[in-house]
Amino acid sequence: MLTEEQVLQALEPVKDPHLQKSLIEIGAVKEIKIKKNLVSLKLAIAQPGTAEQMQLQQEVVNAVKNAGAESVGLRFEKLADEEVAKHGGAAAEEEEGKSLLDNKRTTFIAVTSGKGGVGKSTVSVNLATSLARKGKKVGIIDADIYGFSVPDMMGIEERPKVVGQRIYPVTRFDVQVISMGFFVEDNSPIIWRGPMLGKMLNNFFNEVEWDDLDYLILDLPPGTGDVALDIHSMLPQSKEIVVTTPHATAAFVAARAGAMALKTEHEILGVIENMAYFESKLTGEKEYVFGQGGGPKLAEELQTEVLAHIPLGQPEIDEENFAPSVYDTEHPIGKIYMEMADKVIGKIEG
Ligand SMILES: Nc1ncnc2c1ncn2[C@@H]1O[C@H](COP(=O)(O)OP(=O)(O)OP(=O)(O)O)[C@@H](O)[C@H]1O
């Protein structure tokens, strides 16, 4: 079994990103619990709840796992101001302004669905790239905590740069991308509780260097649970797009997501019916594999319009520009997304 000594030794080279001193030297380790090979740590650092913490948590997990832990749980708290000063740092200052939430120019569009697997992330990614292809400055936040798929879908391998307190998004297809998945270890199970999730999202608004966005697309967790509701409430100014499949029951479930949008007073821009039909390449005939009518029914219920019926179909994958879920502008589905982007721009910019 791993000992406390070994854990401390493993942490010796890891530095507090703000103070640039070893966690051990600044007395950051406030608690160590070891159960078999599960290690849980409480760490006091100069600037918890910030980009610096995100940068650090990965280093700590790696160091302790390299020492033999199977799983590492972390809790962070603020290192006392005297300690911060003693080790050469300035007391944490409130981040100055520059929150995306204050930028009047930016329109937030949350993409939601009643349940998982209906294509919400695919729609978010393609809406974002199409808006960018129309010349708009666009960002996307992948906040779907049940599966961070946006980086994979867009073929992103790099991670954002973290410089001091600022996070620089990764740019792909002219879209500025931030995903929670950038800050967690591959496949590591993470339990997101409301406050932690809210804090992460707030960081994405306040600490990411977004370049003067016209549109910010938010890929939200599916469903109508507490987490989804919390996020919706955090974004009072957001508009919303609801994704459904054509099946009547799918639309019924999506209606609950839509009702939640109305409760939070978000304007619903429209409904997208995804996987609407399959079009035969040979005959051009449409087959309604997943039923029919779900989109229009949902739009009627939410008193909005159907922005697009998107058929089944895969993007052509270009080896050089590998992005498994981004449709080209020449692809029939890519064209539908471009028309949809026009509709969205028309609705917002008049
Ligand atoms: N129009 C389409 N034609 C073919 N495949 C599609 C289409 N839309 C989405 N898909 C595929 O369906 C799967 C689910 O899509 P996606 O991940 O976008 O759904 P989601 O609603 O975001 O799911 P989750 O909430 O579970 O993340 C993916 O494999 C995606 O490539």
PDBQT file of the ligand as one rigid body, heavy atoms in Angstrom, charges set to zero:
ROOT
HETATM    1  N1  LIG A 401     -27.447  13.414 -39.050  1.00  0.00    +0.000 N 
HETATM    2  C1  LIG A 401     -26.680  12.428 -38.638  1.00  0.00    +0.000 A 
HETATM    3  N2  LIG A 401     -26.398  11.378 -39.448  1.00  0.00    +0.000 NA
HETATM    4  C2  LIG A 401     -25.619  10.369 -39.034  1.00  0.00    +0.000 A 
HETATM    5  N3  LIG A 401     -25.076  10.269 -37.816  1.00  0.00    +0.000 NA
HETATM    6  C3  LIG A 401     -25.333  11.271 -36.958  1.00  0.00    +0.000 A 
HETATM    7  C4  LIG A 401     -26.131  12.399 -37.304  1.00  0.00    +0.000 A 
HETATM    8  N4  LIG A 401     -26.183  13.229 -36.236  1.00  0.00    +0.000 NA
HETATM    9  C5  LIG A 401     -25.467  12.658 -35.265  1.00  0.00    +0.000 A 
HETATM   10  N5  LIG A 401     -24.950  11.497 -35.673  1.00  0.00    +0.000 N 
HETATM   11  C6  LIG A 401     -24.119  10.539 -34.898  1.00  0.00    +0.000 C 
HETATM   12  O1  LIG A 401     -24.878  10.129 -33.769  1.00  0.00    +0.000 OA
HETATM   13  C7  LIG A 401     -24.064   9.980 -32.610  1.00  0.00    +0.000 C 
HETATM   14  C8  LIG A 401     -24.588  10.868 -31.484  1.00  0.00    +0.000 C 
HETATM   15  O2  LIG A 401     -24.428  12.221 -31.871  1.00  0.00    +0.000 OA
HETATM   16  P1  LIG A 401     -23.988  13.338 -30.821  1.00  0.00    +0.000 P 
HETATM   17  O3  LIG A 401     -22.857  12.892 -29.990  1.00  0.00    +0.000 OA
HETATM   18  O4  LIG A 401     -23.886  14.605 -31.577  1.00  0.00    +0.000 OA
HETATM   19  O5  LIG A 401     -25.297  13.349 -29.931  1.00  0.00    +0.000 OA
HETATM   20  P2  LIG A 401     -25.568  14.054 -28.543  1.00  0.00    +0.000 P 
HETATM   21  O6  LIG A 401     -27.021  14.332 -28.533  1.00  0.00    +0.000 OA
HETATM   22  O7  LIG A 401     -24.655  15.198 -28.352  1.00  0.00    +0.000 OA
HETATM   23  O8  LIG A 401     -25.232  12.891 -27.581  1.00  0.00    +0.000 OA
HETATM   24  P3  LIG A 401     -24.713  12.978 -26.071  1.00  0.00    +0.000 P 
HETATM   25  O9  LIG A 401     -25.647  13.876 -25.373  1.00  0.00    +0.000 OA
HETATM   26  O10 LIG A 401     -24.787  11.555 -25.649  1.00  0.00    +0.000 OA
HETATM   27  O11 LIG A 401     -23.322  13.548 -26.174  1.00  0.00    +0.000 OA
HETATM   28  C9  LIG A 401     -22.667  10.343 -33.067  1.00  0.00    +0.000 C 
HETATM   29  O12 LIG A 401     -21.989   9.188 -33.375  1.00  0.00    +0.000 OA
HETATM   30  C10 LIG A 401     -22.873  11.177 -34.333  1.00  0.00    +0.000 C 
HETATM   31  O13 LIG A 401     -21.795  11.099 -35.231  1.00  0.00    +0.000 OA
ENDROOT
TORSDOF 0
